[in-house]
Amino acid sequence: MDITITKDIRYIGVDDHDIDLFEGMYDVPNGMAYNSYVILDEKIAVMDTVEVRFGAAWMAKLDAVLDGRTPDYLIVHHVEPDHSANITAFMDKYPQATIVASAQAFRLIANFYGTDYAARRIVAADGATVSLGSHVLNFVTAPMVHWPEVIMSYESTDKVLFSADAFGKFGAQDYDDPEGWSCEARRYYFGIVGKFGAQVQALLKKLAGKELAHICSLHGPVLSGDLSEYLRLYNIWSSYEVETEGVLIAYTTVYGHTREAAEYLAEKLRGMGVRAVITDLARDDQYEAVEDAFRHSKLVLCTTTYNTGVFPVMREFIQHLTDRGYQKRTVALVENGGWAPMAAKGMRAMLEGCKNLTFAETPVKIMGALTPATFAQLDKLAQELA
C-alpha cells in the first residue's frame, strides 16, 4: 500500500494476508501489517524491516523510494522478528550503513542473527539524537513496551513519533476496518502489551511535552491529525481504568444450564438499562473476551465445577486476566455444581492476587438445572450489579 506520511517520510511496509494466527495465538482474519518507513534527507534513515517472508518485496519498495541513493542508517526500534528479520540482508546490501538501536537490542540482534555489528553501530540511549539534515531523530527508551530493548524515535521537524509496537492494531493496512481503530487496537493492546501498564504510563509521561502530528506504529495504520483520542485510550488502558460502564458475562457450559443462567442475567440487566455483553468462552475468541473484561466496569464469571475445581476453559480465561494485571473491577461469581459446587471457591482463589477487586455480595449457586430459587438469586445479583 502506497502511503506518503510527509514529503520526506515514506511508508515501505507490507501486508500479510496469509497469516492465520499472530504470535501463534491471536486470530487475525483481516491480516497483519508489518510497517517500515524511510526518512529522505541529506542522510537517509530506514525505520525497521519486516517479517522474513516479505524480505524481497520490502527491499523492492525500499529501492524504489531510494531512487538510486544509499541509506545511511537502519533504526531498529524493536527486535521482535516480524520487524527485524531482514537486518542481515539490509546490512549486507548496504555495507556503509550504520545500525542504531539500544544496548539491549544489540544483544538480542546477536542472539537472533549471530552478530551485534560492533563496528557499524550507534547505541541509542534515552535522549540521544541523530541528525539527518533538516530532520532530527530524538530517541526515547521504552523498556518492556513490550520487550526490554524497545526504543522509539521522535522526529522533531515533522513531529512524527515512530512508536514501535505501541499504538498498533491487528489488521492489514489495506483493510478498511468498519469499527475504526479502537476495537482491534484494544484487543492488540490487552493481548500483547497489557501486562506492562506501568511501563506504558512511564512512556506516556515522557511523551507528554511533545507535539505529535503523526504516530507511526510497527503494526496497523499511520495515525494522523488529532491524536488526542488515541492517547486518551492508551492512558485509560495502561492505568487499568474503566473505559465503558457495563458488564461482561463470561460463561462456560456443559449441558446448557449455566448458559441459561448467563443469558437470563444478561437480559435482566439490559432490561434495567445496563450494557451487558455475553461470551461463551469455549466457542468465542478468548482474546475478545479479555479485551471486554478490561474494557467494562464489571465482570460476571459463570462456570461449572469440573474435577472438583474450575472448568478448564474458565481457568484459562482467568489466567489470561491475572497474567495481564486485571484490577479495579467488580466481579461476580456464578457456579454450577450438581452435587458438590466448588467453582466459585476456585475462581476466587485464582483472583486473590489481583489489585482492587470488589466481589459482588450476592452468591448464585446452581445445583444442576435452574429453579425458582436460582432465578431469584440471579434477579438479586442483577439488582446489585445495576
C-alpha positions in Angstrom: 0.0 0.0 0.0 1.4 3.4 -1.0 1.4 5.9 1.9 3.1 9.2 2.0 3.3 10.5 5.5 5.1 13.8 4.8 7.1 14.9 1.8 10.2 13.3 3.2 8.8 10.4 5.2 7.5 7.4 3.2 5.9 4.1 4.1 7.5 0.9 2.8 5.8 -1.7 4.9 3.9 -4.8 3.7 0.6 -6.5 4.3 0.3 -10.2 5.3 -2.9 -11.9 4.2 -1.7 -15.4 4.6 -1.2 -15.3 8.4 -3.9 -17.1 10.5 -2.5 -16.6 14.0 -0.4 -13.7 15.1 2.3 -14.7 17.6 0.9 -18.2 17.3 -2.3 -17.4 19.2 -4.2 -14.2 18.2 -6.8 -14.7 15.4 -6.2 -12.1 12.6 -8.9 -12.7 10.0 -8.1 -9.3 8.4 -4.4 -9.9 8.0 -1.5 -8.1 9.6 0.7 -5.1 8.6 4.4 -5.1 9.1 5.3 -1.4 8.9 8.6 0.1 7.9 9.4 3.7 7.0 12.1 5.8 5.2 13.2 9.4 6.0 14.8 11.1 3.0 17.1 13.9 3.9 20.8 14.8 3.4 21.2 11.4 5.1 18.7 8.6 4.8 17.2 6.6 7.7 15.3 3.4 7.3 13.0 2.6 10.2 12.9 -1.1 10.9 12.5 -4.0 8.5 9.6 -6.6 8.0 8.8 -10.2 8.5 11.1 -12.7 6.8 8.7 -13.9 4.2 8.3 -10.4 2.8 12.0 -9.5 2.6 12.2 -9.3 -1.2 9.0 -7.2 -1.5 10.3 -4.9 1.2 13.7 -4.5 -0.5 11.9 -3.7 -3.8 9.9 -1.0 -2.1 13.0 0.4 -0.4 14.9 0.5 -3.7 12.0 2.4 -5.4 11.9 5.0 -2.7 15.7 5.4 -2.6 15.7 6.0 -6.4 19.5 5.3 -6.7 20.5 6.8 -3.3 22.1 4.8 -0.5 20.7 4.6 3.1 22.9 5.8 5.9 21.1 4.4 9.0 18.9 1.4 9.9 17.0 2.3 13.0 15.9 -0.8 15.0 13.1 0.2 17.4 12.2 -3.4 18.2 14.0 -6.7 17.6 10.9 -9.0 17.5 11.5 -11.0 14.3 8.4 -9.7 12.5 10.3 -6.3 12.4 13.9 -7.3 12.4 14.2 -10.4 10.2 15.8 -8.5 7.3 18.5 -6.8 9.2 21.2 -9.1 7.9 20.1 -8.7 4.3 20.0 -4.9 4.7 23.4 -4.6 6.3 24.9 -6.9 3.7 23.4 -4.9 0.8 24.5 -1.5 2.3 27.9 -2.1 3.9 28.4 1.6 4.6 25.2 1.8 6.7 25.1 2.2 10.4 22.6 0.4 12.6 21.1 2.3 15.5 19.5 0.5 18.4 19.5 0.2 22.2 22.3 -1.6 24.0 19.8 -4.4 24.9 18.7 -4.6 21.3 22.3 -5.3 20.1 22.4 -8.3 22.5 19.2 -9.6 21.1 20.3 -9.0 17.5 23.4 -11.1 18.2 21.1 -13.8 19.7 18.8 -13.9 16.6 21.3 -13.1 13.8 24.7 -14.1 15.0 26.4 -10.6 15.2 25.9 -7.4 17.1 27.5 -5.2 14.3 30.1 -3.9 16.8 32.0 -1.9 14.1 28.9 -0.5 12.4 26.6 0.7 15.2 25.3 3.5 17.3 23.9 2.7 20.8 20.9 4.9 21.3 20.4 5.9 24.9 17.4 7.9 26.2 17.6 11.4 24.9 20.2 10.7 22.3 19.8 12.2 18.8 20.8 11.5 15.2 20.6 14.4 12.7 19.7 13.6 9.1 19.9 17.2 8.0 16.7 19.1 8.4 15.2 16.1 10.3 16.4 15.1 13.8 15.6 11.8 15.5 15.2 12.1 19.2 15.4 8.6 20.9 13.0 7.6 23.7 13.7 4.4 25.6 10.6 2.3 26.2 11.7 -0.8 28.0 9.0 -3.5 28.3 6.6 -1.9 25.9 6.6 -4.8 25.3 10.1 -6.2 25.0 13.1 -4.9 27.1 15.1 -3.4 24.2 12.4 -1.2 22.7 13.2 2.4 21.8 11.0 4.9 20.0 12.1 7.9 17.9 10.5 11.3 17.7 11.3 13.3 14.5 11.1 16.9 15.7 10.7 18.7 12.4 7.6 16.9 11.1 6.5 15.9 14.6 6.4 12.2 13.9 6.6 9.5 16.6 7.9 6.1 15.5 6.3 4.2 18.3 7.5 0.6 17.8 4.6 -1.7 18.7 2.8 0.9 20.8 -0.4 2.2 19.2 -0.5 -0.8 16.9 -3.5 -2.9 16.0 -4.5 -6.1 14.2 -5.3 -5.9 10.5 -3.6 -5.2 7.3 -3.1 -1.7 6.0 -5.5 -2.3 3.1 -8.3 -3.4 5.5 -10.8 -0.6 6.0 -12.0 -1.5 9.5 -15.7 -0.6 9.9 -15.2 -0.5 13.6 -12.4 2.1 13.4 -9.1 1.9 15.2 -10.0 1.2 18.8 -11.6 -2.2 18.7 -8.7 -4.2 17.2 -6.2 -1.8 18.9 -7.7 -2.7 22.3 -7.6 -6.4 21.6 -4.0 -6.0 20.5 -3.1 -3.8 23.5 -4.5 -6.1 26.2 -3.3 -9.3 24.4 0.3 -8.2 23.9 1.1 -5.1 25.9 -1.5 -5.2 28.7 0.8 -6.7 31.4 3.1 -3.7 31.1 0.7 -0.9 32.1 3.3 0.8 34.4 5.8 0.9 31.6 3.3 2.4 29.2 2.4 5.0 31.8 6.1 5.9 32.1 6.3 6.2 28.3 3.2 8.5 28.2 4.9 10.8 30.7 8.0 11.0 28.5 5.8 11.9 25.5 3.6 14.4 27.4 5.5 17.5 26.3 6.0 16.6 22.6 3.8 17.9 19.9 2.6 15.0 17.7 1.3 15.2 14.2 1.7 11.5 13.3 2.2 8.2 15.1 3.9 5.6 13.0 3.5 2.2 14.7 5.0 -1.1 13.5 1.5 -2.6 13.1 -1.7 -1.0 11.8 -2.5 2.3 10.3 -0.4 5.6 10.5 -2.3 7.8 12.9 -2.6 11.5 11.9 -4.4 14.6 12.7 -6.0 15.0 16.1 -4.3 12.2 18.1 -5.9 13.0 21.5 -8.3 10.1 21.4 -5.5 7.5 20.8 -3.5 9.0 23.7 -6.6 9.1 25.9 -7.4 5.5 25.3 -3.8 4.4 25.9 -3.8 6.3 29.2 -7.0 4.5 30.3 -5.8 1.1 29.2 -2.4 1.4 30.8 -3.8 2.7 34.1 -6.4 -0.2 34.1 -9.2 2.3 34.5 -12.7 1.6 33.2 -13.3 2.6 29.6 -17.0 1.7 29.4 -19.6 1.3 32.2 -21.2 -2.1 31.7 -21.0 -5.8 32.5 -19.2 -8.7 30.7 -20.8 -12.0 31.4 -18.3 -14.8 30.5 -19.6 -18.3 30.8 -18.8 -22.0 30.1 -21.5 -24.6 30.0 -21.7 -28.4 29.8 -25.4 -29.2 29.4 -26.7 -25.7 28.8 -27.9 -24.7 32.3 -25.1 -22.3 33.0 -25.6 -20.7 29.6 -29.3 -20.3 30.5 -28.3 -18.5 33.7 -25.9 -16.2 31.8 -28.4 -15.4 29.2 -31.1 -14.7 31.8 -28.8 -12.4 33.7 -27.8 -10.5 30.5 -31.4 -9.9 29.5 -32.3 -8.9 33.1 -29.5 -6.3 33.1 -30.4 -5.0 29.7 -34.0 -4.5 30.8 -32.6 -2.4 33.6 -30.7 -0.2 31.2 -27.3 -1.7 31.8 -24.9 -2.5 29.0 -24.4 -6.3 29.1 -22.1 -8.2 26.8 -22.1 -12.1 26.9 -19.5 -14.5 25.7 -19.2 -18.3 25.5 -15.6 -18.9 26.4 -15.4 -22.3 24.8 -16.6 -21.0 21.4 -15.8 -17.3 21.2 -12.4 -15.7 20.8 -10.9 -15.7 24.3 -8.8 -12.6 23.5 -12.0 -10.7 22.5 -13.3 -11.7 26.0 -10.0 -10.5 27.6 -10.5 -7.2 25.8 -14.1 -6.8 27.0 -13.1 -7.7 30.6 -10.6 -4.9 30.7 -13.0 -2.5 28.9 -16.0 -2.9 31.2 -16.5 -2.0 34.8 -18.0 -5.3 36.0 -17.3 -9.0 35.2 -19.6 -12.0 35.9 -17.9 -15.4 35.7 -20.3 -18.3 35.3 -18.9 -21.8 35.2 -19.3 -25.4 36.2 -17.4 -27.4 38.8 -15.1 -29.8 36.9 -12.8 -32.4 38.5 -13.6 -30.7 41.9 -12.3 -27.4 40.5 -12.8 -24.7 37.9 -13.9 -25.7 34.4 -10.7 -25.8 32.3 -11.7 -23.1 29.7 -12.7 -20.7 32.5 -9.5 -21.4 34.3 -7.6 -20.5 31.2 -9.6 -17.2 30.8 -8.9 -16.2 34.4 -5.2 -16.9 33.9 -5.2 -14.6 30.9 -6.7 -11.8 33.1 -4.3 -12.3 36.0 -1.3 -12.5 33.7 -2.2 -9.1 32.4 -2.8 -7.4 35.7 -6.6 -7.4 35.9 -7.7 -4.9 38.6 -10.1 -2.1 39.7 -13.2 -4.0 38.8 -16.3 -5.6 40.3 -16.5 -9.4 39.9 -19.5 -11.6 40.5 -19.3 -15.4 40.6 -22.0 -17.9 39.4 -21.3 -21.6 39.9 -23.0 -24.8 38.8 -22.0 -27.8 40.9 -24.6 -30.6 40.6 -23.8 -32.3 43.8 -20.6 -30.5 45.1 -20.2 -26.9 43.8 -16.5 -25.9 44.1 -16.1 -23.5 41.1 -16.7 -20.2 42.9 -14.1 -21.0 45.6 -11.6 -21.9 42.9 -12.3 -18.8 40.8 -12.0 -16.5 43.8 -8.7 -18.1 44.8 -7.3 -17.5 41.3 -8.2 -13.8 41.5 -6.8 -13.3 45.0 -3.6 -11.6 43.7 -5.5 -9.0 41.7 -5.5 -5.5 43.0 -8.6 -3.5 44.0 -11.2 -6.1 43.0 -14.7 -5.8 44.7 -16.6 -9.1 44.8 -20.4 -9.0 44.5 -22.2 -9.9 47.7 -24.9 -12.0 46.0 -24.0 -15.7 45.6 -25.5 -17.6 42.8 -25.3 -21.4 43.1 -26.9 -23.8 40.6 -27.4 -27.4 41.6 -27.9 -28.9 38.1 -30.9 -27.2 36.4 -32.2 -23.7 37.2 -35.0 -23.4 39.8 -37.2 -20.6 41.0 -34.6 -20.1 43.8 -31.9 -19.8 41.2 -33.8 -17.2 39.2 -34.4 -15.2 42.4 -30.6 -15.2 43.1 -30.0 -14.0 39.6 -32.6 -11.2 40.0 -30.9 -10.1 43.2 -27.5 -10.2 41.5 -28.8 -8.1 38.6 -30.1 -5.5 41.1 -26.7 -5.4 42.8 -24.8 -5.0 39.5 -27.1 -2.3 38.3 
